[in-house]
Structure formats: C-alpha cells, structure tokens
C-alpha cells in the first residue's frame, strides 16, 4: 500500500494546509485527504503542482510498504 508523506513534509517546512491551498489552488479537501492518507488517488496535475511547490519529486511524496520491508526506495522511472 502506498502512503503519502504530505503531513511530514508540511511539518518539516512549518507549512499549514490552508497556506498550501491558497498558494497552489489545490483544495483544502484534497490536501487534507492526502495528508491523512484517505485519498484513493491523485490527479497528475495536482501531483505536479504539489511537487513543484514543495520542490520535491513524487518519490519524496509517497512511500510503499514494500520499501519498509526491503529498506530501499522505490524509483519511479519514465520509460521511453
């Protein structure tokens, strides 16, 4: 299962969901759902917007149970 690290990332940056919402245009509902790990998915434009705002990659935003078992980092790669 994938987990979203948004709550941790916001805490490290001392950011509130309301500020991120106001700055990015992403709804508070969406951000809260992601931060609470209730979200079932994410739109690519939302993912890109959030990653650009936080200056992170999708790898930083999400972790998987598999990573914990293997002790590694999942790489999201683009195949051409």
C-alpha positions in Angstrom: 0.0 0.0 0.0 1.2 3.5 -0.8 1.4 6.1 1.9 1.5 9.9 1.4 4.2 11.8 3.3 2.5 15.2 2.9 1.8 15.6 6.7 5.5 15.1 7.4 6.7 17.3 4.6 4.5 20.1 5.7 5.5 19.8 9.3 9.2 19.9 8.3 8.6 23.1 6.4 6.3 24.6 9.1 3.5 24.9 6.4 -0.2 24.7 7.0 -2.7 23.1 4.6 -4.5 26.4 4.2 -1.4 28.2 3.1 -0.5 25.5 0.6 -4.1 25.6 -0.7 -4.0 29.3 -1.1 -0.6 29.3 -2.8 -1.3 26.3 -5.2 -5.0 26.4 -5.8 -5.3 22.8 -4.6 -8.4 22.4 -2.5 -8.1 22.0 1.3 -10.2 18.9 1.0 -7.7 17.3 -1.4 -4.7 18.3 0.7 -6.4 17.1 3.9 -7.3 13.8 2.2 -3.7 13.3 1.1 -2.2 14.3 4.4 -4.5 12.0 6.3 -3.8 9.1 3.8 -7.5 8.8 3.0 -7.0 9.6 -0.7 -7.6 6.8 -3.2 -5.7 8.6 -6.0 -4.3 11.8 -7.2 -4.6 13.8 -10.4 -1.3 14.2 -12.3 -1.7 18.0 -12.4 -2.3 18.0 -8.6 0.8 15.9 -8.1 2.9 18.1 -10.4 1.7 21.3 -8.7 2.3 20.0 -5.2 5.8 18.6 -6.1 6.8 21.9 -7.7 5.5 23.9 -4.8 7.4 21.8 -2.2 10.4 21.4 -4.6 10.3 17.6 -4.3 9.8 14.6 -6.5 6.9 12.1 -6.4 9.4 9.7 -4.7 9.6 12.1 -1.8 5.8 12.4 -1.5 5.0 8.7 -1.5 6.3 5.6 0.2 5.2 2.0 0.0 5.0 -0.9 2.5 7.4 -2.7 0.1 10.1 0.0 0.8 9.8 -0.6 4.6 10.3 -4.4 4.1 13.2 -4.0 1.7 14.7 -1.0 3.3 15.0 0.7 0.0 13.5 3.5 -2.0 11.1 2.9 -4.8 12.2 4.5 -8.0 9.5 5.9 -10.4 11.1 5.8 -13.8 9.9 7.0 -17.2 10.2 4.5 -20.0 10.8 6.0 -23.4 
